[in-house]
């Protein structure tokens, strides 16, 4: 049963400098804008040049998208090879708020088993007071696509993705070495140490193994490079192939970036 205590701290406070750093490591402004469901890369540019802010919910969704959320990781409902991050941000239904009301009522209070109140739903979404939720549910206003996507994830009703709490899988100091599950003889595996991160370029077989490991261990573990173990705390598995490797590797390869 989906209870409200399971989804504390999904929404975290935005940090522009951290946003810029992660976005630059992840991909181009246009790519990130598309994945976040923003209408134009200009909006992202304004955020990064300081002329506009980013709300806490969009920022939290961005952290989930890039694998940098401190409390949760995003896992796909699909088979690994079918993962498409463009499916993350969902359109808000035109039903006068009925779907939003249903999402709220699908989450129950941990003590009573009754549906959570509008105020509690607002709290989980980092909103002040129940007013916004009331307006969403009676159709007076519509949430943004980013807010609605977070509602789906918190209610565990997203059609393609679900959340896994980092402290429930793997713990803070996972002892497993991810390289143990990879094929060391595969010619389609390259582990490249870079400043503050490890880049892994590999084929579908190893990528599936990595995805299974990350889901099991909450995105935390070790990776070995030349007999040295590096502890990683964050990752993203949807990054673009870095320009310096475009001539060497095909676009069909899977690219993981692990932050140390």
Secondary structure, 3 states (H helix, E strand, C coil): CCEHHHHCCCCCCCCHHHHHHHHHHHCCHHHHHHHCCCCCHHHHHHHHCCCCCCCHHHHHHHHHHHCCCCCEEEEECCCHHHCCHHHCCCCCCCCCCHHHHHHHHHCECCCCCCECCHHHHHHHCCCCCCHHHHHHHCCCCCCCHHHHHHHHHHCCCCCCEEEEEHHHCCCCCCCCEHHHHCCCCCCCEEEEEECCEEEEEECHHHHHHHHHHHHHHCCCEEEEECCEEEEECEEECCCCCCHHHCCCCCCCCEEEEEEC
